[in-house]
């Protein structure tokens, strides 16, 4: 979810992150640079030597609306109703077209595609994949680029924060001019999810990059589940659960908690946050916001779903009696990041 999500806790709570004593010292002294090792330099050399480059673009709102509504006249009428937004949306459209053309010029031998063309051009076949768009587009692309290098480029900085996007097109031009001198490769952890259904079926979901939402299929109904971590187990009733990495710590959970919840994107753990706990039962919960360095599990007591990185394509059924196990993946996402 973007940080503009309107969810808020009914009452402000402290972050009672639970970390086993044997891990606390390591986490307290965690430094991002401690992750820079041989693999980092190997991937940086791979970046400098990259020949096969894929630019995976996002279609603009204007392009999508024109396709849906069929004519410029109809779009203008709709945008007029929507706070007279035609000028703002069209100017953003033009800036994004300019970003596309600039990247094509910077990488003249690259392939440029949209999402619909991914099957014919698998990102894993390329040395470098550039996700040109916003945060949600980046996570979509990154799911298909776990086995290569991925770079997030903000297609329209004036209208997009791009918390996961380290580059603007101008930054990429400077990086190429200096042979990627002020660039590093970060290794972001991934969350592995395995769902065991009551009928015996087992499903491994796409791995989570940013955040995973577990909630009732009906947003007006309470989310209910048993949550298990270490030797603790409790039933929770709330509006939903967020499981998030450092990459997701700037998004939905921050708007819920209304405090600084951020931590480094390379941190070797993830966190779990329970949204909008029932007030009268708040003091009974001990697993409302905690840190996971290994794994935890949920047992569903609802007709629910598990949504990976807020993408419509990655929602999995979570019916009563289903059990979901969440753990750190052995794989990591290799992200090209600009030094600030």
FENLIN-V791074 format. One record per backbone hydrogen bond with DSSP energy under -0.5 kcal/mol. NH is the residue of the N-H (numbers start at 0). CO is the residue of the C=O. E is the energy in kcal/mol with one decimal. If there is no record, write none. Layout:
NH_CO_E + NH_CO_E
This chain:
4_1_-1.8 + 8_255_-1.4 + 15_13_-1.1 + 16_14_-1.0 + 18_16_-0.6 + 22_19_-1.9 + 23_19_-1.3 + 24_20_-0.7 + 26_22_-2.1 + 27_23_-2.7 + 28_24_-1.4 + 29_26_-1.5 + 33_30_-1.9 + 34_31_-1.9 + 35_32_-1.6 + 36_34_-0.8 + 40_36_-1.5 + 41_37_-2.3 + 42_38_-2.5 + 43_39_-2.2 + 44_40_-2.1 + 45_41_-1.7 + 46_42_-2.1 + 47_43_-2.2 + 48_44_-1.7 + 49_46_-1.3 + 52_50_-0.9 + 53_127_-2.7 + 54_110_-3.2 + 55_53_-0.7 + 55_129_-3.0 + 56_54_-0.8 + 56_112_-2.6 + 57_131_-1.2 + 63_59_-2.4 + 64_60_-2.9 + 65_61_-2.3 + 66_62_-1.9 + 67_63_-2.0 + 68_64_-3.1 + 69_65_-1.9 + 74_70_-1.8 + 75_71_-2.5 + 76_72_-1.7 + 77_73_-2.2 + 78_74_-3.1 + 79_75_-1.7 + 80_76_-1.5 + 81_77_-1.9 + 82_80_-2.0 + 83_79_-1.4 + 84_78_-2.2 + 84_81_-0.6 + 88_84_-2.5 + 89_85_-2.9 + 90_86_-2.4 + 91_87_-1.8 + 92_88_-2.1 + 93_89_-2.2 + 94_90_-2.1 + 95_91_-2.2 + 96_92_-2.1 + 97_93_-2.0 + 98_94_-2.0 + 99_95_-2.0 + 100_96_-2.2 + 101_97_-2.3 + 102_98_-2.2 + 103_99_-2.3 + 104_100_-1.9 + 105_101_-2.3 + 106_102_-2.2 + 107_104_-0.6 + 109_106_-2.1 + 110_52_-2.4 + 112_54_-2.4 + 112_110_-0.5 + 116_113_-1.9 + 117_114_-2.1 + 119_116_-0.5 + 120_116_-1.0 + 124_121_-2.3 + 125_122_-2.0 + 126_51_-2.0 + 127_51_-1.7 + 128_148_-2.4 + 129_53_-3.3 + 129_127_-0.5 + 130_128_-0.6 + 130_150_-3.0 + 131_55_-1.9 + 131_129_-0.8 + 132_130_-0.8 + 132_152_-2.1 + 137_133_-2.1 + 138_134_-2.3 + 139_135_-2.1 + 140_136_-2.6 + 141_137_-3.1 + 142_138_-1.6 + 143_139_-0.5 + 143_140_-1.6 + 144_141_-1.7 + 147_144_-1.5 + 148_126_-1.0 + 149_333_-2.2 + 150_128_-2.7 + 151_335_-0.5 + 152_130_-2.8 + 152_150_-0.6 + 153_166_-2.8 + 154_132_-1.6 + 158_155_-1.7 + 159_155_-0.9 + 164_161_-1.3 + 165_163_-0.7 + 166_151_-1.9 + 171_167_-1.7 + 172_168_-1.9 + 173_169_-1.9 + 174_170_-2.3 + 175_171_-2.4 + 176_172_-1.9 + 177_173_-1.2 + 178_175_-1.2 + 179_174_-4.1 + 182_179_-1.1 + 183_336_-2.7 + 185_183_-0.6 + 185_334_-2.9 + 187_185_-0.6 + 187_332_-2.7 + 188_264_-0.7 + 189_330_-0.7 + 190_207_-2.3 + 191_189_-0.6 + 191_326_-3.6 + 193_324_-2.1 + 194_202_-3.3 + 195_322_-3.4 + 196_194_-0.6 + 196_200_-3.0 + 199_196_-2.2 + 202_194_-2.4 + 204_192_-2.0 + 204_202_-0.6 + 207_190_-2.6 + 211_242_-2.8 + 212_306_-2.4 + 213_240_-2.6 + 214_304_-1.9 + 216_302_-2.6 + 218_216_-0.6 + 220_217_-1.8 + 222_237_-3.5 + 223_221_-0.5 + 224_235_-1.6 + 225_298_-2.6 + 226_224_-0.5 + 226_233_-3.0 + 227_296_-2.9 + 228_231_-2.3 + 231_228_-2.2 + 233_226_-1.9 + 235_224_-2.9 + 237_222_-2.1 + 238_274_-2.3 + 239_274_-0.7 + 240_213_-2.8 + 241_272_-3.1 + 242_211_-2.7 + 243_241_-0.5 + 243_270_-2.5 + 244_209_-2.2 + 247_209_-0.6 + 247_244_-0.7 + 248_244_-0.6 + 248_245_-0.8 + 250_247_-1.4 + 251_0_-0.7 + 253_250_-0.8 + 254_250_-1.3 + 255_251_-1.7 + 256_252_-2.7 + 257_253_-2.4 + 260_258_-0.9 + 266_263_-1.7 + 268_266_-1.3 + 269_291_-2.1 + 270_243_-2.9 + 271_289_-2.7 + 272_241_-3.0 + 273_287_-3.0 + 274_239_-3.1 + 274_272_-0.6 + 277_236_-1.1 + 280_277_-1.4 + 281_278_-1.4 + 283_280_-1.6 + 284_280_-0.6 + 284_281_-1.4 + 289_271_-1.8 + 290_17_-0.9 + 291_269_-3.4 + 292_290_-0.5 + 295_325_-1.9 + 296_227_-2.4 + 297_323_-2.4 + 298_225_-2.4 + 299_321_-2.8 + 300_223_-2.1 + 303_301_-1.3 + 303_317_-1.7 + 304_214_-2.4 + 305_315_-2.7 + 306_212_-3.1 + 306_304_-0.5 + 307_305_-0.5 + 307_313_-2.7 + 308_210_-2.5 + 308_306_-0.7 + 310_307_-1.4 + 313_310_-1.9 + 314_311_-0.5 + 315_305_-2.7 + 317_303_-2.8 + 320_299_-2.6 + 321_318_-2.1 + 322_195_-2.6 + 323_297_-2.5 + 324_193_-2.8 + 325_295_-3.0 + 326_191_-2.2 + 327_293_-1.2 + 328_189_-3.0 + 332_187_-2.7 + 333_147_-0.6 + 333_331_-0.5 + 334_185_-2.7 + 334_332_-0.8 + 335_149_-2.7 + 336_183_-3.0 + 336_334_-0.5 + 338_181_-2.9
